[in-house]
Amino acid sequence: MSPPDRLKLPLIFAALHGADQLALAALPLIATLSLGAGPGLTGALVAAQGMAWLLVALPAGVLADRMDRRRLLAAGGLLAALGFGLALPLAGQPVLLGLAGFLGASGVVAAALASFALLPSLVERPALPAANARLELGRALATLAAAPIAGILATRGLPQAGLGLAALAGLVAALLAWRLPAPTALPRATQPGLGAAVAEGARFVLAQPLLRAIALAAIAWNAGFFALMAVAVPLALGPLGLDAATAGLALGAYGAGLVLGALAAPRISTMLPLGQVLLSGPGLSVLGMAALLLAPGFVTLALCMGLLGFGPMLWQVAQTSLRQAVTPMALLGRVGAVMQVAVFGVRPLGALIGGGIATGFGLPAALWLAMLGFGLSLLAVALSPLAPLRALPSLDQMRGLDQNRRRSAS
C-alpha cells in the first residue's frame, strides 16, 4: 500500500470512532440540558447506542465476509452519517432520538468490522502490528477529543451540535473509504444462512487455541475493567477525597495511556517477543490495581488508569494483528464479530456486579473484583499458547497447526 493509502484507513477509523464518541458524549448532554431528563432517560439513550455493538455485530460480521469490504466500510460510514444526522431534528423526542442513535452506531459497528477485516488485504503480514497501531492511535485520539468538543459546544448552548459533527465524521469516513485501493476479491462459495455463518465463525474461535485464549483473556479483563469503572468516580469523590476536577484529571490518565500505548506499540512489537507484549496488557493492569489497593490516592489512581490504557493498548494492537494473521481471509468478519459480542456482552455484566458488590460489601471489595478479573486475564495468557509466541505465525506454521488440530479432532 502506498504511503497516502496507508494513512487513509487510520483516518477513516478515527472518523468513525470520533462519530461514535461524539454522539455518545452528546446524547447525555442533550438529555440533561435540553430535555431536563434524569439518570434513567440518560442511561437509556446511552444504552440504545451501545446496544448496536451487541445486536448488529454478528450480522455485520457475516456481511464483511460476503461482500466487498471497502463497500461495507463506505456503507457503514453513510449509515452512521444518516443515523446521527437524523438525531438532530429528533433531539426533542427521546424514543426517536434513541432509535436514531442506534442507527448511527450500527453504521459504526459495520464499518469497524469491515476495517479490521480489510486491513490484512492492504498490508503485508509483518506490517500488521504497525498498521493496527495506526488504527488504534486514531481511536485513542478520537476518544480524547470527543468529550471536550461536545462539552464546549454544550456550554455555548449547542448540545445537539455534537450530533451534527458526528454525522459529518461518518460522511468523511464514507468518502475516504471509496478512495481506498480495491481489495482482493473473496472467493465465492456456497453461502450458508445467517445462523450457520455465525456458528462457523464461533466454532473457529473455539477450536483455534490462540483465538480461544485471546477471547478468554479479553472477557476476563473487560469484566474487571467495567467493575472498576462502576466504582471509580464514587471512589475518587468519596474515600479518596478528590474534587470533581482532580478526579477527572486522574481518570483522564486512561486516555493518555491509550495514546502513549498506540504510539509505542510499533516500536515495542519489534523489541519484544509477541508473547511478552500480550502479557503486558493484563500484567500492567494487575500492577496498576495493586498500587491502587495498597496505597489509594490521587497518584495511584492516575497511575492505575494510565497503566490500564497503556498496557491494554499494546495488547489490543498485538492481539488484533495475531487474530488477523491466524484467521482465514473469508472468516475475518465473523471472527471479529464473535470477539466483539463476547467482549461487549460482558461489559454491562461486569459493571452491574461491580456496583452490586460495592453496594453490599463496600468499595474495596469491588476493587478486589477488578483485580480478580485482571489476574484471570493474565493467567489466560500465561497458561496458553500465546505466552511462548515470539512473532506472528507464518502461513506455513498456521497450515501445520490446522492439520494437527484436524488430526486431533478426528
Buried (B, 14 or more C-beta within 10 A) or exposed (E): BEEEEBBBBBBBBBBBBBBBBBBBBBBBBBBBBBBEBEEEBBEBBBEBBBBBBBBBBBBBBBBBBBBBBBBBBBBBBBBBBBBBBBBBEBBEEBEBBBBBBBBBBBBBBBBBBBBBBBBBBBBEBBBBBBBBBBBBBBBBBBBBBBBEBBBEBBEEEBBBBBBBBBBBBBBBBBBBBEEBEEBEEBEEEEEEEEEEBBBBBBEBBEBBBBBBBBBBBBBBBBBBBBBBBBBBBBBBBEEBEBEEEBBEBBBBBBBBBBBBBBBBBBEBBEEBBBBBBBBBBBBBBBBBBBBBBEEBBBEBBBBBBBBBBBBBBBBBBBBBBBBBBBBEBBBBBBBBBBBBBBBBBBBBBBBEBBBBBBEEEEBBBBBBBBBBBBBBBBBBBBEBBBBEBEBBBEEEEBEEBBEEEEEEEE
